[in-house]
């Protein structure tokens, strides 16, 4: 929610930094749903909709969907 709030304030860089920090924490402890949620936040906080940034955003969202699918979490798979 904090990431979405920062995006709403046009603070994309701060939003992405926060999402990356939290993503690292979730990966470190093996929390797959938390990892997927942070990957979605990264994808959604990307302000540029073309080029390399867009490709990275799409990649993050695809990885999030894959994690949710492999975890049999239909609710979050749909959101991803």
C-alpha positions in Angstrom: 0.0 0.0 0.0 2.8 2.4 0.7 4.2 1.8 -2.8 0.9 2.6 -4.3 0.6 5.7 -2.2 4.0 6.9 -3.5 3.1 6.2 -7.1 -0.1 8.2 -6.5 2.1 11.1 -5.5 4.3 10.7 -8.6 7.2 9.4 -6.4 8.0 6.5 -8.7 11.7 6.3 -7.8 11.0 6.1 -4.0 8.2 3.5 -4.7 10.6 1.3 -6.7 13.3 1.6 -4.1 10.9 0.5 -1.4 9.5 -2.3 -3.5 13.1 -3.6 -4.2 14.1 -3.4 -0.6 11.0 -5.4 0.5 11.4 -7.8 -2.4 14.9 -8.6 -1.2 13.6 -9.3 2.3 10.8 -11.6 1.1 13.3 -13.5 -1.1 15.7 -13.8 1.8 13.1 -15.5 4.1 11.5 -17.5 1.2 8.1 -15.8 1.5 6.8 -16.5 -2.1 3.5 -14.6 -1.9 5.3 -11.5 -0.4 7.8 -11.8 -3.2 5.1 -11.9 -5.8 3.3 -8.9 -4.3 6.6 -6.9 -4.4 7.2 -7.9 -8.0 3.7 -6.6 -8.8 4.5 -3.4 -7.0 7.7 -3.0 -9.1 5.8 -3.6 -12.3 3.0 -1.2 -11.4 5.4 1.6 -10.2 7.3 1.8 -13.4 6.5 5.3 -14.8 8.0 4.7 -18.3 5.8 2.7 -20.6 8.3 1.9 -23.3 11.8 0.6 -23.9 13.9 -1.2 -21.3 11.8 0.0 -18.3 8.6 -1.4 -19.8 10.4 -4.7 -20.5 11.5 -4.9 -16.9 8.0 -4.1 -15.6 6.5 -6.7 -17.8 9.1 -9.2 -16.7 8.4 -8.5 -13.0 4.7 -8.9 -13.5 5.2 -12.2 -15.4 7.4 -13.5 -12.6 4.8 -12.5 -10.0 2.1 -14.4 -11.9 4.2 -17.5 -12.2 4.9 -17.5 -8.5 1.2 -17.2 -7.7 0.4 -19.9 -10.3 3.0 -22.3 -8.9 1.7 -21.6 -5.4 -1.9 -22.4 -6.5 -3.0 -19.0 -5.3 -5.7 -18.2 -7.7 -6.7 -14.9 -6.1 -3.3 -13.4 -6.5 -2.7 -15.1 -9.9 -5.7 -13.1 -11.2 -4.3 -9.9 -9.7 -0.9 -10.5 -11.3 
